[in-house]
């Protein structure tokens, strides 16, 4: 489109009367007012208005009135509803795009004092974003959801919104040209809604990872400052982990020991290529690193031309290796030094598989060098949730005292106690220990002594695959039936009924109340095991364990949960 200048809507902008302007905004009151102000001020030659979600008739009339008053009706060239109110993080993963993250958070949905009007507003916000997703996908889904929770409310509202759009065949977004990018009608996706009534890949858990960008402090674990000297300020550095990064795409779901080993292999490959270039230069008698020397080599030998032409690719590989080395080193620092996550990982494994514990929980909580207060509270919550019976009052008092001494905030425990009593559901080992645990082996080798990775203590972790998907294969098969069950409701906005079951080629799983990378990775692995099937994972927000614990702390109001929906996955687990 030849766009040469990007400006924020609410920034101070000078008039450019001979230039067209393309707006890409949410149709909020503030944004509409600013567009009307721009029309009155005659800032641009023409206006192309693109709204992220559908604009209401009343707001459209406000713009029309402002354009009429400013004698700028002919300048408003196009007005589009783009239906893009969501964020795609991966080809098979999306989250809802919302300006106020707190509006549809787990805490907002589950607070005890929530009013019906507030809940309606939350559900409408989620449904509007999901409607945008399916318009962009170009497909009308078959909807399944569990009964009696927020997911059911979303399903009912989404079904109604889709039906209303399909009823108007002339203006439907799912007919004619609007379906060109979508699927054939007989290959409609199955849309499974789940409720988050009670986790993430390690980078999201221990580092600041948001919208595919990881932020970390540079120089973690560096040499201490001399005595009496002012401590060195740690610089914040950011890395974008994109689809163009082949290493990230390949290993983003791999256990950390495998990632560390792969980084080392990439580093060894790079060094071998670098040594080959140096060897060729040495043969030609050109030891210098200047560009002139390299240019001379490329003029003299085809072999060196090939080597030199690969230098840009080699430099890019070096950049990516440095990136992943820094990220892996920062993660390792959290595992072994800052938080001792390997200890927590092994203990959580034993808790959830009901194995014999070689160390008491009180000892770990009382250890001042073992993790942060959030880690200790998280471990105790797993202990509390997975226990067949809650600890006695005397034992609970001991745990509370130890947690307080460790600097923990006990309010998340109070919430989980209320939640467990409210739902009357205690997680059993059947949800975890019998879920197809497969040992994946230990480290095949130890890193070289000179490597940046000091893996002692991490390499002895036995890596296991746990099927922690929201729904297992048998549940998925039952959800494909054209019928309601005692546990799951059925919605078909097209009102097509079959006699037996739907042949599902694509399933979309969406979690109301927040999701995590572990569920996403499990669904990715599930889809890989089913040839010809595709699974997309979505959630209202993406949070890690620390962020979840913050949400279950009481704010000004009480924190008793208000939904009775089933818990489909154990909370707060770490995945190395």
RAGIJO-V846721 format. One record per backbone hydrogen bond with DSSP energy under -1.0 kcal/mol. NH is the residue of the N-H (numbers start at 1). CO is the residue of the C=O. If there is no record, write none. Layout:
# RAGIJO-V846721
NH&CO + NH&CO
This chain:
# RAGIJO-V846721
11&8 + 16&43 + 19&16 + 21&46 + 23&48 + 25&50 + 28&26 + 32&28 + 33&29 + 34&30 + 35&31 + 36&32 + 37&33 + 38&34 + 39&35 + 40&36 + 41&37 + 43&38 + 45&19 + 47&75 + 48&21 + 49&78 + 50&23 + 51&80 + 52&25 + 60&56 + 61&57 + 62&58 + 63&59 + 64&60 + 65&61 + 66&62 + 67&63 + 68&64 + 69&65 + 70&66 + 71&68 + 72&67 + 77&47 + 77&75 + 78&47 + 80&49 + 82&51 + 84&52 + 86&84 + 87&95 + 89&93 + 90&93 + 93&90 + 94&537 + 95&87 + 96&539 + 103&100 + 105&102 + 109&105 + 110&106 + 111&107 + 114&111 + 119&115 + 120&116 + 121&117 + 122&118 + 123&119 + 124&120 + 125&121 + 126&122 + 127&123 + 128&124 + 129&125 + 130&126 + 131&127 + 132&128 + 133&129 + 134&130 + 135&131 + 136&132 + 137&133 + 138&134 + 139&134 + 142&189 + 143&491 + 144&191 + 145&489 + 147&487 + 153&149 + 154&150 + 155&151 + 156&152 + 157&153 + 158&154 + 159&155 + 160&156 + 161&157 + 162&158 + 163&159 + 164&160 + 165&161 + 166&162 + 167&163 + 169&167 + 178&175 + 179&176 + 180&177 + 182&179 + 187&184 + 190&506 + 191&142 + 192&508 + 193&144 + 194&510 + 196&512 + 197&195 + 205&201 + 206&202 + 207&203 + 208&215 + 209&207 + 210&213 + 213&210 + 214&239 + 215&208 + 216&237 + 218&235 + 222&219 + 229&226 + 237&216 + 239&214 + 241&212 + 245&242 + 246&244 + 249&245 + 250&246 + 251&247 + 252&248 + 254&251 + 256&576 + 259&255 + 260&256 + 261&257 + 262&258 + 263&259 + 264&260 + 265&261 + 266&262 + 267&263 + 268&264 + 269&265 + 270&266 + 271&267 + 272&268 + 273&269 + 274&270 + 275&271 + 276&272 + 277&273 + 278&274 + 279&275 + 280&276 + 281&277 + 282&278 + 283&279 + 284&280 + 285&282 + 286&281 + 294&290 + 295&291 + 296&292 + 297&293 + 298&294 + 299&295 + 301&297 + 305&301 + 306&302 + 307&303 + 308&304 + 309&305 + 311&308 + 314&310 + 315&311 + 316&312 + 317&313 + 318&314 + 319&315 + 320&316 + 321&317 + 322&318 + 323&319 + 324&320 + 325&321 + 326&322 + 327&323 + 328&324 + 329&325 + 330&326 + 331&327 + 332&328 + 333&329 + 334&330 + 335&331 + 336&332 + 337&333 + 338&333 + 339&334 + 342&335 + 344&340 + 345&341 + 346&342 + 347&343 + 348&344 + 349&345 + 350&346 + 351&347 + 352&348 + 353&349 + 355&350 + 364&360 + 365&361 + 366&362 + 370&367 + 371&369 + 376&372 + 377&373 + 378&374 + 379&375 + 380&376 + 381&377 + 382&378 + 383&379 + 384&380 + 385&381 + 386&382 + 396&392 + 397&393 + 398&394 + 399&395 + 400&396 + 401&397 + 402&398 + 403&399 + 404&400 + 405&401 + 406&402 + 407&404 + 408&403 + 414&410 + 415&411 + 416&412 + 417&413 + 418&414 + 419&415 + 420&416 + 421&417 + 422&418 + 423&419 + 424&420 + 431&428 + 432&429 + 433&429 + 434&429 + 435&432 + 440&463 + 451&448 + 458&455 + 459&455 + 461&458 + 467&435 + 468&466 + 476&472 + 477&473 + 478&474 + 479&475 + 480&476 + 481&478 + 482&500 + 483&481 + 485&488 + 489&145 + 491&143 + 495&492 + 502&480 + 507&534 + 508&190 + 509&536 + 510&192 + 511&538 + 512&194 + 514&511 + 515&541 + 520&516 + 521&517 + 522&518 + 523&519 + 524&520 + 525&521 + 526&522 + 527&523 + 528&524 + 529&525 + 533&530 + 534&505 + 536&507 + 537&92 + 538&509 + 539&94 + 540&511 + 543&515 + 548&544 + 549&545 + 550&546 + 551&547 + 552&548
